[in-house]
Amino acid sequence: RSLRGSRAPRAPVPDPPLPAGRACLSHAEPRARHGRGQEEEEQEQEEGCYSLYPGHIPTSPLQKALLAAGSAAMSLYDPYRHDMVAVLGETTGCLALPNLRDKMKHHPEGYRILQERPRIRLSTLDTARLRALPDGSLGREYLRFLEDNKVSPDTRMPPKFVDDEELAYVIQRYREVHDLMHTLLGMPTNMLGEVVVKWFEAIQTGLPMCVLGAAFGPVRLSARKLQVLATELVPWAIRSGRNASCVLNIYYEQRWEQPVESLREEIGIFPPP
Amino acid sequence: AAAGLCPCRVLLSRRGGALRVLRGSMQGLAAGPETHFGFQTVTEAERREKIYQVFESVAKKYDIMNDSMTLGIHRVWKDILMHKMNPSPGTLLLDVAGGTGDIAFRFLNYVRSVRERQLQLKLRRHQNLSWQEISESYQEDKFNSLGDSQVVVCDINKEMLKVGKQKAQHLGYSEGLSWVLGNAEELPFDDDKFDVYTIAFGIRNVTRIDLALQEAYRVLKPGGRFLCLEFSHVSNPLLSRLYDLYSFQVIPVLGEVIAGDWKSYQYLVESIRRFPPQEELKAMIEDAGFFKVDYQNLNSGIVAIHSGFKL
């Protein structure tokens, strides 16, 4: 039964105690399954059957479905549960993520990002150098954004439920680039700004989590803000999203000196209203 | 080429594995023999540490998770345990691994209601007393609503005790209740002290169950009762499959969504599978010296109450 391949759509029913003691199945690649005895010790980090990257938790299709439903409900119930939004993105991104990865592969800069796997973290950012950059440059504006809104790129959750190591990086990159999206779009981190960025990201990435966030986010806004949103911001976000090239294909770490305006033009984002 | 490389790699990793086992057993001599943590193999010291961390992280959401995982049925199980115990006022209870106080609060409620019933009956017999005498008897009984019953809640985990104390304050339990930090394998109490010893959903997390049972025997008075409420084994095959499906597919998801902690709940369902079944636990309790050891299955074996007496 376990060799039936990873595309089995039915919910797996595990036998209680399995030979290697693993009762969770997943549709991850079976390459890890064969040398289970020895290789499992090496790959196994803390919990999973065969975790493909640090923090990976293999899940069955049923578990993913339950997680998607549960995290969607919990994100609506308690918007401060950012971990639930992240989990929703991971469990529903099975179509959009490979799409994004392919877009990156077929673009020279995107391809380089996939190879080099840069991470945006406070420890890797040279804040002194960024602060010294002229106003209007990407680095300076990004730093200003982080300080004004009191956020840090380190609070992005690492992926847990993505069953492919490269796709896990893609979603991680998407999360870390989110703050840069705010900078490029000129949107603050209040509810209104977040919704606008979600609309942009929904068009750009096609991630169901962004689409849901864009659709349900406005529920908690006041009528006045809703009006501004509907008449000005969302149409602009949609136009920019459609016009812009894939934002994950920009190697931001090498473009700190570039002025925000010129980067906007290069990507194809229209000036914010 | 791949075929040629494979055996080499297997050999190397096997040697690496052998070295690791050797190193493991060297460490084992220091850290204790191998045991299990869910489905993983770890040393005893590692297991204690990991379990401590699990409960440290779940403490605040422990009660909410219990309600959602068991759909509230855990309350019924604990009520049944209390009815089986049927404590009379004046009982001294030790609730081990009692963390958030569920058993302790039920005990206090139970003895209080038994005491009230006692007082009602006593008053009914005092029909021919004067008002003076009746009001005097009200006075003295008011300060004895528990009838000198006491419960000591003992837990190894500070976070769980903290949550328990907060709950007690919130629910208004103050008298007859004390909270002690202690290890079930080495209880900080004298011999022959308690009338009843309970451990509800805790013995599964003890690393040396035999030591815990010996300690239970030690601190109980002669005539004292040992009661253990724990997840056990389901023999009905259909129910067992459904139970496994629910445990492994739904519970970790609930843990992630409600508590933001998949791994602790994965550990929980694995630890249930690793725990000895009813008969084996019964034998272990008998080995510790208890007599008239028996068990009662609840929900076809999902949960079992084991009982024994120190004679």
Interface residues (C-beta under 8 A of the other chain):
Chain A: A11 V13 P14 D15 P16 P17 G21 R22 A23 C24 G35 G37 Q38 E39 E41 E42 E46 E47 I57 S60 L62 Q63 L66 L67 G70 S71 A73 M74 R81 D83 M84 V87 K160
Chain B: V10 S13 R14 G16 G17 R20 F39 Q40 S240 R241 D244 L245 F248 Q249 V250 P252 V253 L254 E256 V257 I258 G260 W262 K263 Q266 E270 R273 R274
